[in-house]
């Protein structure tokens, strides 16, 4: 990881938790209530181009206020708040878009903030309140995305949406490949399974091979993690399964993987846990908040 003084284009991990964050509401026994060092915000990335003083956000999470504050500390925006040149959304599940409310009339009152969204996602924001007010008041300006069509941000930076199979109650679901001048990052915070993607003609191993770092859905570590709930109704690739599938990859490929989007029940979120040790022994890593990748 490069310092701010040597890295003109940099990606910053602003959040690593599942939509509800950690600790999660209603779970008073979680040690993170008493130990702030264990708290995690919902998954989000920040991208900064220091050559032009521009910044972008990936996901507008419920924790966007804290995340933008932390982003400001390592990469201050060149313009007045929010100091963003755009927000890229993956889909319409709560942890990935509801932070848009803080850009609205009752809060920041942003002006024409570009929000990059797939067609159904854009229609959902336009047709449903309170999000429609953001559009009507010009707090946000919806900018269309198309599957596998790169968005050129200048300075040799492109962002490419990649459709993935995941629950689509209100919108399509995408991940992103973020290409910088020197490195590429894959960001897939939500997917039902790698095997469903196989059936659609895309292998996760091929996508990992095309990038330098891959932030991958790791919502749950193993089956049975949600007592009293049918986990088949909340499909995600289990970390244990992902590690088994990727075990045959060369060590250099496994080292690219950063597990992200961890549910509050996921034991891998705790440093030193047995789950974390197993992940590291396999040659993988758990993403850490505020880690940085020079692109």
Secondary structure, DSSP 8 states (H G I E B T S, - for coil): ---TTT-SEEEEEEE-B-TT-BS-TT-TT-GGGT-GGG-B-B-EEEEEETTTTEEEEE---TTHHHHHHHHHHHS--SSSTT--S-EE---SSHHHHGGGGGGSTTTT--SSEEEEE-HHHHHHHHHSTTHHHHHHTTSEEEEE--TT-EEEEETTEEEEEEE-----SSS--EEEEEE-SS-EEEEE---S-HHHHHHTT--HHHHHHT-SEEEEE-S-SSTT-STTS-GGGS----HHHHHHHHTTS-HHHHTTEEEE-B-TT-GGGSTT-HHHHHHHHTT-EE--TT-EEE-
